[in-house]
Amino acid sequence: LNSYSGWALCAEGFMLDMPILTTVGALIGCSGAALTKIMCDAMNRDILSVILGGYGTKSSGKGEAMTFEGEVTQTSIDETCSLLMESESVIIVPGYGLAVAKGQYPLKEMVDVLRSA
């Protein structure tokens, strides 16, 4: 999407004879294209299939719904706290949602409490 908006800005600058818009659009388009290539490599997907948005691919919405098997284990906040306090090691894998929610600060406080206990 960033790449497309950059190329659109580049074309607009060309049509309006505004070199700064053309230059900025080209920079945004190139950096967006480079980011798209890096992300496609990381997702192990072909860049053409990403650009076309799945056009011409088989639909995956056919067939029976997937069934999930297994047991559900419910815990309360108190049980979770005691499990964390009693554990020898805890692995926390932060993701994008943690950063968006600005949860890294409360998480650090929790880690400090766990380390001091």
N, C-alpha and C positions, 0 to 999 in steps of 0.2 A: 504494500500500500504506500509506503514512503517513497519507493522508487517510482511508482506510477504518478504520484503527486508531483514529484520532482521533474519528471519528463513533461508533465502537463504545464508546469510553470515555465520550463524551458521553451516549450512551443509558444506559450503566451508571450513570453519576452521576445521571441523571434517575430511573432506576428505584430506586436506593438512597437517593434524596433527599439527595445529597451535592453541594452547589453547586460545590465546588472541582473535583470530577471533571468535572462538566458544563462548567465554564468552561475547564479545561485541555483537555478533549476537543474542545471547539469551536475552541480556538486551534490545536490540532494538525490538526484536520480542515480548517480554513480555509487554514492555511499549506500543507498537503499538496495541497489542491485548486489553490491558486495555483501551486505548483511543477509540478503536473501540467499545467496550462494552458500554462505557459512552455515545458515540455519538448515538449508537443504542437506548439506553434508552431515550435519549433526543428527538430523532426523532420518538419514539414509533414504532420502526421497529424491527423485529426479526433478530437476528444476522446471522442466517443461510441464510436468504434471501439477506442480504447485502453481505455476503461472496460469495454466488453463483451468485451475480450480476443480479438477476431477472430471472435466468434460470428456465424454467418450469412454468413461470407465464404467464397469459394472456396478449396479446398485447393490449395496450390502444390506438393504433393509428387508430382504425377503427371507422367508423361512420362519421357523419357530423361535420364540424368544429364548434367550439363554437362561438356564436355571442355575441358581446359586445353591450350593450345598455346604453344610457345615453348621457349627454351633455359634450362637450369639452369646457373648459374654458381656454383661452389663456391669458397670461399676459406678460408684458415686464419687463425688469430689473427695470425700474423706478417704475412701479406699484408694483412690489414685494417689493422693498425698502420701499415704502410708507406704504404698508400693514404691514410690519414688524415694522416700526416705530410707527404706530397707534395701534398696538395690545397691549393688557394688559399682555398677557403671551404667550410664545412660547415654545413648547415642541420639543426638538431636540433629535432624537434617533440615536446615532452613530452606525455604523456597521463596518464590516471588511473592506469594500471599502474605508471608510474614513481614516482608519489607513494606508492602503496600499498606498493611494494617499498622505499621510502626510497632510491631510486636517484639522487635529485637531488644527493646529496653526492659519490658517486663520479663522477657526470657532471661536476660542477663541477671536480673534481680533473683529470679528463681534459681538459676545456676549458683549464684553466690550463697543463697540460703542452703542449698543442697550440699555445697562444698564445706560450709561451716558446721553442718550438722554431724 
